[in-house]
Amino acid sequence: MNFAKLLILISALLIFSCKKKDDSNTLNVSISGEISTLDPANSYDTISASIVYQGYEQLFEYHYLKRPYTLQPLLAESLPLVENNGKKYTIKIKKGIKYHDDPAFKGNPRFVKAEDFINQIKRLAFLPTNSNGWWLFDQKIKGLNKFRETVGRDFLKFKGTNIEGLKAIDDQTLVIELNEAYPQMLYTLAMSFTSPMPIEAIEMYENNLNDKIIGTGPFKLDSWVSSTKLRLVKNDQYRKSFYPGQGDRIANSRNLLKDSGKVIPFIDKVEYNVYKEAQTRWLNFKAKKIDFLIIPKDNYSSAVDPNGNLTKELQEEKIKLQIFPTLTYWWLSFNMQDPLLGKNLNLRKAIAHAIDVERYIKVFTNNIGQKSNSIYPPGIPGYDPSSQLPYEYNMEKAKEFLKKAGYPNGKGLPTLTYDVRGVSATNRQQADFVKSELGKVGIKVQVALNNFPAFLEKARQGKLQFWQDGWALDYPDSENVLQLLISKNHAPGPNSTFYSNAKFDKLFNKMKVLPNGEEKIEIMKEMERIIVHDLPWVMQYYSRNYILYHERLNNYRHSDLIYNNFKYLRLNQK
């Protein structure tokens, strides 16, 4: 072999070996639907959150390995100085936090400044952003609502108008002044909505950041084909950060502390692939093209034996199982502004009694889901395991309420529209289940199919009549549940039911400033009584996740609150 050919062969082998090594350190993630946005001002679903939190960072984060959940500094130097009876927060920001390179910076390094956090909170208030996160600060920060009204849709005013309660004392000092005490304030500063945003990027992209990641996080955006896949790559300029050195009993028993003190992130790439069908996700997981997976309902029996243990077959394939309670739960929602459903309580009661929720849980979760007994999920202060809902599956009662509603046996009742939140077979089957159950008492239903972004847009515009809704808590506090039902949070805020009740709103304003304790719990109970009476929601179940992952994945711990977890994961490389 001549020297030139030898060089070509060596080069090819080097390229192949590098590629193989690179692929072996790529985390493969499946997502069940299209990515709605990458803008932290509007990311408010679990699909987009699983991406946004890898690239954007916030002032605070949850400790990865401690439960109960504990907040700690991320971009902040320390927890804030809180003064003036909980109404003034002074936050020191770490120096030298560099943004990902972006054309907006014209080739210059750009570091985080206090003003960037103000820019982002302004974006939440700015009408053209149409932010899902506006509810967090509506009426809470001094002068913010005045800013929203004064600026309107004028971008020049957006840039030039200051806010009384937001001040950058210097590049590393942010001061936030509130109208009244807001105990959940720290939680909001750990949410993607409050990620810092440089004014240069807002200007260059005209406030349209749906397809970009201009963050400081351990991963940066490499490519995105919206309907099929997205790739993140390791941020080589990420500051020196370390795997946690402490954890709770579960962290210790599951050997999650063996990487303590090591520099993170460990992974070179994250590949997201859109697999809408559960069976497709299962087959790709079995083929080792996905690193972790919530067990699809149709594959539960082949993954878990009758004793709840991993099957011998999967054990032999070096697959592991973890079972997690979640802070995610589900219900059926009504549009309370709808002239038919929203104005007829007896019709809503008929629907509440006509659907066999226990059979729904068996069919669609393999009995993993836990039937709801409250509008609150287990895991937050004030949840009562002895609570009972005033409705249950009862066909005779359903027919009685339908008659009281003015539609005996469904006679004269217009067809209801049930909107589906995705295009998978499971989404369609769930809709058909509801349609079939209601049909048994004479309620006709037509199913409207949507992909997930289209469903979210209908919700934001108030165009839904009847649908399955759900919530993954942003923080472990009842305020995060109840804010879904207050009048000022009507869509495009999180209250997509458009429910309004003056007494409920008044109780919410009282409850939201209280610390956890007996007074707060009593108000929670009273607010729950109002909701189960007015019935904007028909509760279904609390999720529990059975998650499979391949042996090569280390340090994995599921959480409904911690989305920036990929920086802690490590892959065994062959």
Secondary structure, 3 states (H helix, E strand, C coil): CCHHHHHHHHHHHHHHHHHHHHHHCEEEEEECCCCCCCCCCCCCCHHHHHHHHHHCCCCEEECCCCCCCCEEECCECCCCEEECCCCEEEEEECCCCECCCCHHHCCCCCECCHHHHHHHHHHHHCHHHCCCCHHHCCCCECCHHHHHHHHCCCHHHHHHCCCCCEEEEECCEEEEEECCCCCCHHHHCCCHHHCCCCHHHHHHCCCCCCCCCCCCCCEEEEEEECCCEEEEEECCCCCCEECCCCCCHHHHHCCCCCCCCCEECCCCEEEEEECCCHHHHHHHHHCCCCCEEECCHHHHHHHECCCCCECHHHHHCCEEEEEEEEEEEEEEEECCCCCCCCCCHHHHHHHHHHCCHHHHHHHHHCCCCEECCCCCCCCCCCCCCCCCCCCCCCHHHHHHHHHHCCCHHHCCCCCEEEECCCCCHHHHHHHHHHHHHHHCCCCCEEEECCCHHHHHHHHHHCCCCEEEEEEECCCCCHHHHHHHHCHHHECCCCECCCCCCHHHHHHHHHHCCCCCCHHHHHHHHHHHHHHHHHCCEEEEEEEEEEEEEECCEECCCCCCCCCCHHHHCEECCC
